Amino acid sequence: MLLDFYQTKRILSKYKIPFCRGRIFKSKAKALNFAKKTGFPVVLKIASVDILHKTDIGGVKLGIKNEKDLKKSWNEILKQAQKVPTKSGILDGKAIGIKNEGVLVQKEIKGTEIILGMKRDEIFGPIMMFGGGGIFIELLKDVSFEICPLKKQEVKEMLKRTKVYKVLKGFRGFPRVNVEKIIKIILNLSKLSLKEKQIKEIDLNPIICNEKEVLVVDAKIII
């Protein structure tokens, strides 16, 4: 079972894994008010436990810079939601039905993308995956794996086995990011995977990293 947005956020917060600021709305007016307070640009995402891959169905809108863009993106996302077949029927994009939580509004963050994941193996237990996001994962398959529990030195070695590690350290003009914060998140995710044994899979993708912060932008937890 896929946990909803707030269930997922509560678990990550419990283990001090920072999540990008955002809220789910069923009202366009309230979403717009939140965006104004948070500050543009923002991102809109359909929020539903019936939709595992939001991007595939046109349920993610990036780079929303003003009120006009937000209203247009909101309408487009709900139009797409009406077309999505689910176990519970077609999602009601107008009334936003029970299975459809609403539309998530998040502050857009710039930086280098990475991904983290955990899958519970029947023999080895929780196995952690780290990799570069964007082109690094799609084209280069830039990932490394370790079996939990993890120690700090093991996490460092895990990072160094990837191509994106040089980018994180500021390779050829890329902005240097806070690698220590990445290490801390991985160690906390290792603790989570050992204590929350009902969780089968975790997918934190993407995580945005820059000089100041490392924040989870999208997360899936399956129990």
Backbone as CSV, one residue per row, in Angstrom:
resi,resn,N_x,N_y,N_z,CA_x,CA_y,CA_z,C_x,C_y,C_z
1,MET,0.837,-1.197,0.000,0.000,0.000,0.000,0.873,1.248,0.000
2,LEU,0.543,2.205,-0.860,1.263,3.470,-0.949,0.708,4.436,0.088
3,LEU,1.591,4.975,0.933,1.158,5.947,1.933,0.857,7.287,1.270
4,ASP,-0.073,8.051,1.868,-0.385,9.358,1.299,0.682,10.378,1.700
5,PHE,0.535,11.589,1.205,1.554,12.628,1.372,1.854,12.912,2.843
6,TYR,0.811,13.100,3.636,1.031,13.489,5.028,1.539,12.323,5.881
7,GLN,1.110,11.114,5.587,1.666,9.941,6.274,3.162,9.815,5.976
8,THR,3.508,10.000,4.711,4.908,9.931,4.290,5.741,11.004,4.966
9,LYS,5.220,12.208,4.988,5.945,13.335,5.581,6.157,13.144,7.077
10,ARG,5.161,12.582,7.763,5.287,12.341,9.207,6.406,11.351,9.516
11,ILE,6.489,10.285,8.711,7.535,9.278,8.935,8.919,9.878,8.687
12,LEU,9.057,10.638,7.603,10.349,11.259,7.304,10.740,12.264,8.390
13,SER,9.772,13.027,8.871,10.046,14.014,9.925,10.492,13.331,11.211
14,LYS,9.887,12.187,11.512,10.237,11.431,12.717,11.723,11.080,12.736
15,TYR,12.294,10.852,11.547,13.709,10.482,11.446,14.570,11.636,10.906
16,LYS,14.041,12.843,11.049,14.776,14.070,10.721,15.299,14.079,9.283
17,ILE,14.435,13.635,8.371,14.735,13.703,6.940,13.949,14.886,6.382
18,PRO,14.622,15.982,6.009,13.929,17.237,5.667,13.178,17.174,4.351
19,PHE,11.945,17.661,4.385,11.061,17.650,3.224,10.816,19.091,2.788
20,CYS,10.785,19.302,1.485,10.500,20.633,0.938,9.131,21.129,1.418
21,ARG,9.068,22.415,1.750,7.813,22.994,2.229,6.725,22.868,1.170
22,GLY,5.563,22.384,1.598,4.452,22.245,0.674,3.175,21.837,1.375
23,ARG,2.048,22.107,0.749,0.742,21.719,1.295,-0.177,21.281,0.177
24,ILE,-1.143,20.431,0.520,-2.130,19.942,-0.443,-3.408,20.761,-0.314
25,PHE,-3.951,21.120,-1.454,-5.173,21.927,-1.475,-6.211,21.316,-2.404
26,LYS,-7.471,21.524,-2.043,-8.580,21.174,-2.922,-9.243,22.433,-3.479
27,SER,-8.744,23.577,-3.024,-9.263,24.870,-3.470,-8.169,25.627,-4.223
28,LYS,-8.493,26.056,-5.430,-7.533,26.816,-6.234,-7.181,28.143,-5.557
29,ALA,-8.171,28.777,-4.946,-7.948,30.064,-4.287,-6.984,29.921,-3.111
30,LYS,-7.166,28.869,-2.313,-6.284,28.647,-1.168,-4.876,28.266,-1.627
31,ALA,-4.806,27.515,-2.720,-3.502,27.151,-3.277,-2.755,28.398,-3.737
32,LEU,-3.473,29.313,-4.368,-2.875,30.554,-4.848,-2.393,31.413,-3.681
33,ASN,-3.186,31.475,-2.630,-2.808,32.252,-1.451,-1.524,31.704,-0.820
34,PHE,-1.425,30.358,-0.746,-0.232,29.710,-0.201,0.986,30.015,-1.070
35,ALA,0.805,29.955,-2.387,1.905,30.222,-3.317,2.423,31.647,-3.163
36,LYS,1.519,32.585,-2.966,1.915,33.985,-2.792,2.715,34.165,-1.509
37,LYS,2.291,33.475,-0.436,2.998,33.573,0.835,4.359,32.884,0.775
38,THR,4.395,31.740,0.103,5.641,30.990,-0.029,6.613,31.699,-0.956
39,GLY,6.056,32.283,-1.998,6.862,32.979,-2.999,7.031,32.154,-4.257
40,PHE,6.765,32.769,-5.404,6.989,32.110,-6.688,8.485,32.055,-6.980
41,PRO,8.944,31.099,-7.813,8.181,30.064,-8.509,7.805,28.892,-7.602
42,VAL,6.717,28.218,-7.994,6.267,27.042,-7.264,6.050,25.885,-8.233
43,VAL,5.784,24.728,-7.658,5.502,23.508,-8.426,4.145,22.981,-7.994
44,LEU,3.365,22.477,-8.944,2.100,21.811,-8.642,2.209,20.335,-8.994
45,LYS,1.647,19.484,-8.118,1.647,18.038,-8.372,0.311,17.455,-7.940
46,ILE,-0.229,16.565,-8.760,-1.411,15.835,-8.330,-1.027,14.954,-7.146
47,ALA,-1.886,14.899,-6.139,-1.601,14.093,-4.950,-2.693,13.044,-4.798
48,SER,-2.325,11.787,-5.055,-3.287,10.695,-4.976,-2.563,9.382,-4.715
49,VAL,-3.093,8.582,-3.814,-2.517,7.258,-3.557,-2.773,6.313,-4.726
50,ASP,-3.623,6.720,-5.657,-3.903,5.909,-6.839,-2.905,6.162,-7.968
51,ILE,-2.060,7.187,-7.818,-1.120,7.542,-8.879,0.301,7.388,-8.360
52,LEU,1.004,6.386,-8.850,2.368,6.128,-8.410,3.368,7.007,-9.151
53,HIS,3.135,7.214,-10.454,4.062,8.011,-11.274,3.323,9.238,-11.812
54,LYS,3.420,10.338,-11.084,2.662,11.548,-11.414,3.067,12.161,-12.744
55,THR,4.375,12.147,-13.036,4.872,12.778,-14.260,4.318,12.087,-15.498
56,ASP,4.161,10.776,-15.434,3.715,9.999,-16.593,2.330,10.395,-17.082
57,ILE,1.498,10.907,-16.175,0.123,11.258,-16.575,-0.078,12.775,-16.671
58,GLY,1.033,13.528,-16.706,0.922,14.987,-16.801,0.488,15.632,-15.507
59,GLY,0.809,14.991,-14.390,0.352,15.486,-13.097,1.350,16.341,-12.356
60,VAL,2.398,16.821,-13.051,3.406,17.694,-12.433,3.629,18.909,-13.317
61,LYS,3.584,20.085,-12.713,3.823,21.332,-13.446,4.924,22.121,-12.722
62,LEU,6.017,22.395,-13.444,7.177,23.070,-12.872,7.242,24.533,-13.323
63,GLY,8.022,25.320,-12.592,8.321,26.681,-13.029,7.129,27.605,-13.104
64,ILE,6.206,27.486,-12.155,5.016,28.349,-12.142,5.411,29.684,-11.512
65,LYS,5.398,30.754,-12.311,6.007,32.015,-11.901,5.028,33.075,-11.408
66,ASN,3.735,32.869,-11.663,2.776,33.910,-11.266,1.371,33.321,-11.137
67,GLU,0.430,34.186,-10.790,-0.956,33.767,-10.563,-1.578,33.157,-11.814
68,LYS,-1.330,33.761,-12.963,-1.888,33.260,-14.225,-1.388,31.849,-14.522
69,ASP,-0.086,31.622,-14.346,0.494,30.299,-14.581,-0.107,29.262,-13.638
70,LEU,-0.298,29.652,-12.370,-0.840,28.708,-11.388,-2.261,28.269,-11.759
71,LYS,-3.095,29.224,-12.117,-4.486,28.898,-12.472,-4.538,27.968,-13.683
72,LYS,-3.702,28.261,-14.682,-3.664,27.433,-15.886,-3.174,26.024,-15.558
73,SER,-2.104,25.933,-14.775,-1.537,24.626,-14.414,-2.498,23.821,-13.563
74,TRP,-3.175,24.462,-12.653,-4.176,23.799,-11.806,-5.239,23.133,-12.664
75,ASN,-5.784,23.880,-13.618,-6.846,23.348,-14.481,-6.334,22.188,-15.333
76,GLU,-5.106,22.296,-15.822,-4.537,21.240,-16.666,-4.306,19.952,-15.868
77,ILE,-3.838,20.085,-14.643,-3.599,18.907,-13.805,-4.906,18.184,-13.500
78,LEU,-5.941,18.931,-13.157,-7.218,18.283,-12.835,-7.864,17.666,-14.072
79,LYS,-7.624,18.269,-15.223,-8.123,17.694,-16.472,-7.466,16.346,-16.730
80,GLN,-6.156,16.269,-16.479,-5.433,15.012,-16.644,-5.904,13.967,-15.633
81,ALA,-6.199,14.404,-14.413,-6.632,13.478,-13.356,-7.936,12.784,-13.725
82,GLN,-8.807,13.483,-14.476,-10.080,12.892,-14.885,-9.901,11.695,-15.812
83,LYS,-8.741,11.600,-16.462,-8.496,10.540,-17.438,-7.833,9.315,-16.835
84,VAL,-7.453,9.394,-15.551,-6.661,8.329,-14.958,-7.542,7.195,-14.444
85,PRO,-7.426,5.988,-15.028,-8.171,4.838,-14.516,-7.502,4.283,-13.268
86,THR,-8.272,3.979,-12.250,-7.736,3.435,-10.999,-8.608,2.285,-10.532
87,LYS,-8.171,1.631,-9.486,-8.954,0.535,-8.909,-10.305,1.017,-8.403
88,SER,-10.329,2.296,-8.016,-11.574,2.846,-7.466,-12.375,3.613,-8.512
89,GLY,-11.992,3.472,-9.794,-12.699,4.175,-10.850,-11.853,5.307,-11.399
90,ILE,-12.475,6.257,-12.099,-11.779,7.406,-12.652,-11.684,8.492,-11.587
91,LEU,-10.503,9.067,-11.421,-10.353,10.152,-10.452,-11.225,11.331,-10.862
92,ASP,-11.928,11.910,-9.910,-12.800,13.046,-10.177,-11.989,14.328,-10.109
93,GLY,-11.538,14.819,-11.251,-10.711,16.011,-11.285,-11.449,17.285,-10.960
94,LYS,-12.777,17.272,-11.021,-13.541,18.484,-10.708,-13.814,18.568,-9.207
95,ALA,-14.358,17.503,-8.668,-14.713,17.524,-7.251,-13.586,17.004,-6.368
96,ILE,-12.552,16.448,-6.989,-11.434,15.799,-6.289,-11.967,14.787,-5.286
97,GLY,-12.141,13.567,-5.764,-12.784,12.522,-4.980,-11.990,12.031,-3.789
98,ILE,-12.517,11.047,-3.113,-11.944,10.540,-1.868,-10.520,10.041,-2.066
99,LYS,-10.286,9.318,-3.156,-8.972,8.738,-3.397,-7.966,9.772,-3.892
100,ASN,-8.459,10.926,-4.282,-7.595,11.976,-4.790,-7.414,13.015,-3.701
101,GLU,-6.232,13.099,-3.108,-6.003,13.994,-1.975,-6.140,15.466,-2.351
102,GLY,-5.776,15.813,-3.555,-5.830,17.197,-3.984,-4.632,17.536,-4.852
103,VAL,-4.213,18.793,-4.801,-3.051,19.247,-5.564,-2.010,19.790,-4.585
104,LEU,-0.803,19.278,-4.691,0.293,19.700,-3.826,0.966,20.941,-4.418
105,VAL,1.125,21.959,-3.573,1.839,23.174,-3.959,3.153,23.198,-3.185
106,GLN,4.277,23.295,-3.897,5.596,23.327,-3.277,6.422,24.492,-3.808
107,LYS,7.255,25.030,-2.934,8.237,26.018,-3.371,9.232,25.333,-4.300
108,GLU,9.524,25.938,-5.462,10.499,25.348,-6.381,11.918,25.646,-5.906
109,ILE,12.749,24.603,-5.830,14.112,24.721,-5.330,15.087,24.368,-6.447
110,LYS,16.147,25.128,-6.544,17.168,24.889,-7.559,18.371,24.190,-6.933
111,GLY,18.992,23.292,-7.682,20.175,22.599,-7.197,20.418,21.319,-7.973
112,THR,21.340,20.519,-7.484,21.668,19.224,-8.095,20.721,18.155,-7.575
113,GLU,20.224,17.319,-8.479,19.288,16.266,-8.096,20.008,14.968,-7.768
114,ILE,19.591,14.362,-6.656,20.031,13.006,-6.327,18.797,12.189,-5.969
115,ILE,18.974,10.879,-5.874,17.874,10.018,-5.436,18.376,9.072,-4.345
116,LEU,17.475,8.713,-3.459,17.743,7.707,-2.437,16.602,6.711,-2.435
117,GLY,16.926,5.459,-2.187,15.883,4.453,-2.121,16.231,3.355,-1.145
118,MET,15.209,2.655,-0.696,15.403,1.492,0.168,14.412,0.418,-0.252
119,LYS,14.912,-0.809,-0.365,14.047,-1.949,-0.645,14.404,-3.069,0.320
120,ARG,13.376,-3.672,0.903,13.596,-4.712,1.907,13.687,-6.079,1.228
121,ASP,14.866,-6.665,1.298,15.113,-7.972,0.701,14.799,-9.074,1.724
122,GLU,14.267,-10.189,1.241,13.889,-11.287,2.146,15.089,-11.896,2.849
123,ILE,16.226,-11.875,2.205,17.437,-12.481,2.777,18.312,-11.448,3.490
124,PHE,18.621,-10.340,2.807,19.582,-9.364,3.324,18.957,-8.256,4.160
125,GLY,17.631,-8.147,4.139,16.987,-7.057,4.863,16.994,-5.786,4.037
126,PRO,16.972,-4.609,4.684,16.909,-3.349,3.929,18.199,-3.051,3.176
127,ILE,18.057,-2.766,1.887,19.197,-2.416,1.032,19.018,-0.977,0.556
128,MET,20.043,-0.162,0.760,19.989,1.249,0.420,20.569,1.492,-0.962
129,MET,19.930,2.420,-1.699,20.415,2.816,-3.013,20.611,4.325,-3.051
130,PHE,21.756,4.765,-3.581,22.043,6.188,-3.785,22.415,6.399,-5.239
131,GLY,21.974,7.521,-5.802,22.342,7.802,-7.182,22.136,9.250,-7.555
132,GLY,22.656,9.610,-8.715,22.436,10.941,-9.259,21.079,11.016,-9.919
133,GLY,20.407,12.146,-9.779,19.093,12.315,-10.405,19.209,12.794,-11.842
134,GLY,18.058,13.021,-12.471,18.041,13.539,-13.835,18.768,12.628,-14.801
135,ILE,19.684,13.205,-15.600,20.426,12.450,-16.619,21.297,11.357,-15.994
136,PHE,21.759,11.564,-14.761,22.634,10.591,-14.118,21.936,9.251,-13.901
137,ILE,20.655,9.284,-13.569,19.926,8.036,-13.347,19.305,7.520,-14.646
138,GLU,18.796,8.434,-15.480,18.082,8.024,-16.689,19.023,7.489,-17.764
139,LEU,20.144,8.152,-17.959,21.053,7.787,-19.049,22.262,6.990,-18.563
140,LEU,22.843,7.414,-17.446,24.094,6.809,-16.989,23.893,5.676,-15.984
141,LYS,22.653,5.522,-15.479,22.368,4.489,-14.468,23.369,4.591,-13.313
142,ASP,23.542,5.814,-12.838,24.588,6.136,-11.865,24.104,5.875,-10.439
143,VAL,24.240,4.624,-9.972,23.743,4.250,-8.643,24.749,3.353,-7.923
144,SER,24.642,3.339,-6.594,25.422,2.405,-5.784,24.538,1.878,-4.665
145,PHE,24.911,0.719,-4.116,24.071,0.044,-3.132,24.879,-0.345,-1.899
146,GLU,24.195,-0.397,-0.742,24.777,-0.883,0.496,23.686,-1.557,1.328
147,ILE,24.085,-2.536,2.104,23.155,-3.218,3.009,23.156,-2.502,4.350
148,CYS,21.965,-2.244,4.880,21.839,-1.600,6.193,22.116,-2.622,7.303
149,PRO,22.590,-2.148,8.491,22.770,-0.750,8.895,24.036,-0.148,8.311
150,LEU,24.018,1.170,8.175,25.145,1.875,7.586,25.873,2.737,8.613
151,LYS,27.194,2.796,8.482,28.010,3.703,9.264,28.476,4.840,8.355
152,LYS,28.953,5.914,8.959,29.310,7.101,8.191,30.345,6.807,7.107
153,GLN,31.363,6.037,7.422,32.399,5.738,6.441,31.844,4.930,5.273
154,GLU,30.913,4.027,5.552,30.280,3.233,4.488,29.458,4.125,3.565
155,VAL,28.801,5.121,4.144,28.021,6.060,3.338,28.939,6.879,2.439
156,LYS,30.076,7.329,2.973,31.034,8.090,2.169,31.524,7.272,0.981
157,GLU,31.835,6.009,1.215,32.294,5.132,0.136,31.184,4.899,-0.885
158,MET,29.965,4.817,-0.406,28.802,4.636,-1.272,28.657,5.832,-2.230
159,LEU,28.840,7.040,-1.701,28.762,8.245,-2.527,29.890,8.293,-3.547
160,LYS,31.100,7.940,-3.116,32.277,8.045,-3.973,32.239,7.087,-5.161
161,ARG,31.410,6.047,-5.064,31.314,5.088,-6.178,30.453,5.607,-7.324
162,THR,29.836,6.772,-7.156,28.968,7.314,-8.203,29.648,8.460,-8.952
163,LYS,29.200,8.695,-10.168,29.722,9.798,-10.980,29.258,11.148,-10.446
164,VAL,28.057,11.177,-9.876,27.503,12.446,-9.411,28.277,12.999,-8.221
165,TYR,29.067,12.164,-7.550,29.810,12.621,-6.372,30.733,13.797,-6.717
166,LYS,31.397,13.726,-7.866,32.275,14.816,-8.284,31.480,16.101,-8.512
167,VAL,30.288,15.954,-9.038,29.418,17.112,-9.252,29.045,17.737,-7.911
168,LEU,28.727,16.911,-6.940,28.359,17.401,-5.614,29.508,18.159,-4.959
169,LYS,30.731,17.786,-5.308,31.914,18.427,-4.727,32.346,19.680,-5.498
170,GLY,31.581,20.020,-6.554,31.860,21.253,-7.285,32.663,21.074,-8.551
171,PHE,32.497,19.962,-9.246,33.266,19.645,-10.456,32.934,20.597,-11.605
172,ARG,33.966,21.220,-12.189,33.873,22.049,-13.396,32.728,23.069,-13.357
173,GLY,32.695,23.837,-12.325,31.743,24.939,-12.270,30.400,24.616,-11.634
174,PHE,30.130,23.327,-11.405,28.897,23.000,-10.702,28.993,23.535,-9.265
175,PRO,27.895,24.086,-8.733,27.949,24.591,-7.361,28.173,23.469,-6.353
176,ARG,29.086,23.696,-5.436,29.382,22.718,-4.392,28.185,22.608,-3.452
177,VAL,27.816,21.399,-3.080,26.652,21.209,-2.211,27.107,20.709,-0.841
178,ASN,26.162,20.695,0.100,26.462,20.276,1.466,26.418,18.749,1.566
179,VAL,27.560,18.105,1.301,27.627,16.639,1.287,27.363,16.052,2.675
180,GLU,27.765,16.766,3.723,27.545,16.272,5.086,26.059,16.095,5.380
181,LYS,25.236,16.983,4.838,23.787,16.858,5.035,23.241,15.640,4.294
182,ILE,23.810,15.347,3.120,23.401,14.153,2.374,23.738,12.903,3.180
183,ILE,24.939,12.868,3.736,25.364,11.726,4.549,24.435,11.527,5.742
184,LYS,24.071,12.624,6.391,23.180,12.548,7.553,21.818,11.984,7.178
185,ILE,21.296,12.407,6.033,19.990,11.903,5.570,20.063,10.404,5.306
186,ILE,21.145,9.950,4.678,21.295,8.517,4.389,21.385,7.709,5.684
187,LEU,22.126,8.207,6.659,22.221,7.520,7.955,20.866,7.467,8.652
188,ASN,20.108,8.560,8.560,18.769,8.577,9.162,17.806,7.637,8.434
189,LEU,17.953,7.547,7.109,17.121,6.626,6.347,17.460,5.179,6.693
190,SER,18.736,4.907,6.966,19.151,3.582,7.405,18.484,3.218,8.736
191,LYS,18.461,4.164,9.676,17.805,3.940,10.970,16.310,3.692,10.783
192,LEU,15.703,4.484,9.918,14.273,4.327,9.629,13.981,2.918,9.112
193,SER,14.779,2.466,8.175,14.534,1.165,7.545,14.673,0.007,8.526
194,LEU,15.513,0.189,9.555,15.714,-0.863,10.557,14.608,-0.884,11.609
195,LYS,14.049,0.287,11.893,13.031,0.373,12.945,11.607,0.224,12.413
196,GLU,11.345,0.739,11.233,9.993,0.692,10.648,9.893,-0.515,9.714
197,LYS,9.800,-1.699,10.309,9.914,-2.936,9.536,8.690,-3.231,8.674
198,GLN,7.606,-2.475,8.866,6.430,-2.647,8.019,6.629,-2.026,6.642
199,ILE,7.651,-1.187,6.505,7.904,-0.508,5.232,8.688,-1.425,4.297
200,LYS,8.152,-1.635,3.104,8.781,-2.494,2.106,9.722,-1.720,1.182
201,GLU,9.295,-0.523,0.789,10.094,0.272,-0.145,9.995,1.753,0.196
202,ILE,11.085,2.480,-0.057,11.108,3.936,0.055,11.796,4.489,-1.191
203,ASP,11.200,5.520,-1.773,11.780,6.164,-2.948,11.770,7.670,-2.715
204,LEU,12.940,8.262,-2.517,13.061,9.709,-2.351,13.667,10.256,-3.639
205,ASN,12.813,10.775,-4.509,13.248,11.143,-5.853,12.359,12.230,-6.455
206,PRO,12.918,13.450,-6.645,14.312,13.785,-6.385,14.523,14.371,-4.985
207,ILE,15.796,14.429,-4.609,16.262,15.246,-3.494,17.093,16.363,-4.121
208,ILE,16.778,17.612,-3.780,17.491,18.746,-4.352,18.565,19.215,-3.379
209,CYS,19.794,19.335,-3.898,20.941,19.710,-3.068,21.547,21.014,-3.580
210,ASN,21.822,21.925,-2.650,22.591,23.117,-2.990,23.515,23.461,-1.827
211,GLU,24.120,24.625,-1.861,25.105,24.987,-0.836,24.499,25.068,0.561
212,LYS,23.221,25.471,0.637,22.591,25.717,1.930,21.786,24.538,2.459
213,GLU,21.095,23.823,1.573,20.144,22.825,2.050,20.092,21.594,1.161
214,VAL,19.580,20.523,1.753,19.323,19.279,1.028,17.905,18.867,1.410
215,LEU,16.982,18.897,0.432,15.567,18.713,0.727,14.948,17.656,-0.177
216,VAL,14.152,16.780,0.419,13.360,15.819,-0.336,12.215,16.567,-0.997
217,VAL,12.069,16.404,-2.303,11.018,17.076,-3.052,9.838,16.128,-3.309
218,ASP,10.134,14.867,-3.532,9.076,13.887,-3.766,9.457,12.578,-3.084
219,ALA,8.470,11.920,-2.501,8.752,10.693,-1.745,7.604,9.708,-1.882
220,LYS,7.968,8.429,-1.964,6.974,7.348,-1.964,7.391,6.324,-0.912
221,ILE,6.446,5.929,-0.092,6.680,4.877,0.894,5.612,3.816,0.711
222,ILE,6.052,2.568,0.542,5.137,1.453,0.356,5.250,0.510,1.541
223,ILE,4.117,0.162,2.133,4.111,-0.770,3.258,3.420,-2.076,2.875
